[in-house]
């Protein structure tokens, strides 16, 4: 079995978002996940407007997982099945409303989603778990970028414990 790695995921929902994020967090706490995957930490929950088009507002969070799975296997064996279990159907419309969206953002210290530096709904929750991650382009920490993005894109802290 491979050495355990830290993986950071973004959680988002805009169909019954409070309920679906709570269900996702509970599922990530289950001891029977593939690859001995374990939830290590979870951020606060943040409300944001949809980035493109209209639709219900999103609730977003970030989670840290310790896993023995490789990144592709974590997506295929843990993240996608959890989305499907909550009714997520992927379509050509990447901005369609969804009950659950689980995105692998950082794996083993490698940034897999460059949107973390640009999108408040990703940067703000993730900065709670990885505040000192350095943007290679600006040299700023994720925490510094997240503070700026939070005000520009008007994220609101939600009183919801996952």
N, C-alpha and C positions, 0 to 999 in steps of 0.2 A: 504494500500500500504506500502511496506517495506521502511525503511529509505534509502535514496540515498547512493550509494557506489561509490568509484572511481575505475575504471577499466582501465588498461593500456593494449593496444593492439599493436602488431607489424603488420606493413603493408609491404608487399613485392610484387614485380611483376617482371617478366622478359619477358613478351610478351607485347609489346607496353607499357613499364613500366611508362613512364612519364604521358602518357594519362590516364592509368588505376589508378595510384595513385591519380591523380587530381580528377578523377571521384569518387573514394572512399572517398576522403576528402570532396567533395561536398555533397555526400550522407550522410556522418556522420554529416553534418551541418543542415540537414533537420529537421524542428521542429516536424515532424510527426513520428519520430522513436518510436517503442514500448518502454514501460516502462519509458516514458519521458526521454529517453536517449539523452544526449547532449554532443557535442564535447567541451572539456574544453581547451585543448592545443594540439599542434602538433609539432613534432621535425623537424629538418632539414632533408633533403633527402641525403642518402648515397649510393654510388655505390659499389658493391662487386661482386666478381666472384662466380659462383655456388660452393657450398661446395663439392658436389659429382658429378663426371662425368663432361661432357662438356655441353655446352649450352650457351645461351645468358646471359650476366651479369644481375644482379638484381639491382633494386633500392629499398631501404628500408627506412622506417620511423617508428615512434612510435606516438601513440596518447593517450591522457587521456580522458576518458569518465566519465560523472556522470550519473548514471542509478539507477532506482528503481528495475531493473531485477536482479534475482539471476544469478550466473555465467553461469550455463547451459542454462538458458533462453536467456541470452544475446547472447550466441553462436548461439542458434537455431533460435531466432527471429530477430536478427540484423546482426551478422557477416556472417553466412552461406548464408542467402538470398542476401546480398550484393555481396558476391563472385559469387554466381550463376547468378546474374543479369549481371555480367561482363564476363560471360562465363566460370567460373571455373568449371571444372569437376574433382572430386577427383578420383584417381585411385590407384592401388596397388603400383605404382611407386611414392613414396613420394618426389622424386627429379625431377619429370617431370616439364617442363616449364609451367608457369601459368600466366594468366592475372592478378590475384589478389589472395593474401594469407593474411588472417586476423587471427592472433593468439592471444588468450587471454593469456597475460603474467603474470599479477599481478591483483588480485581482492581483494578489501577490505584489502589491506596490505599483503595478502598472495601470495607468489610466486608460480605460477602454472606451470611455465616452467623453469626447472633447466638449460636449455641452455642459459639463460640470463647471466650466469656467465662465459660461455665458448665461445660463438659465437659473434664475433665482429658485425655482421650485426644486431644482436638483442641488444647487450649491448650498443653500441655507441649511437644509436638513443634514447633508453630508458634512458640512463644516462643523457640526456638533460632534461628529465622530472622528473626523480627520482634519482638525483645524490647521495643522502645520504643513499640509500638502502644498507644495510649491508649484505655481503655474510657470511652466518653462518659458513662456513668452513674456510675461510681465514681471516675473520674479516675486510677485505678491503671494501671500499665503491664501489658501482657500477661505479662511476666516475673514481676511481683509476684503477679498472679492465679494464674498457672500453678504457682508454688511452693506456694501454699495448696491449690489443687485437687489437686496431686500427692499430698499427704499425706492429704487427705480421701478421695480416691477410689483410693488405693493403686496407683499406677502403678509399674511396675518397669522399669528400664533393661535392655535386652536386648543381649547382645554379638553384633550382626549388622551387618555393613557392607553398605550398599546401593550 
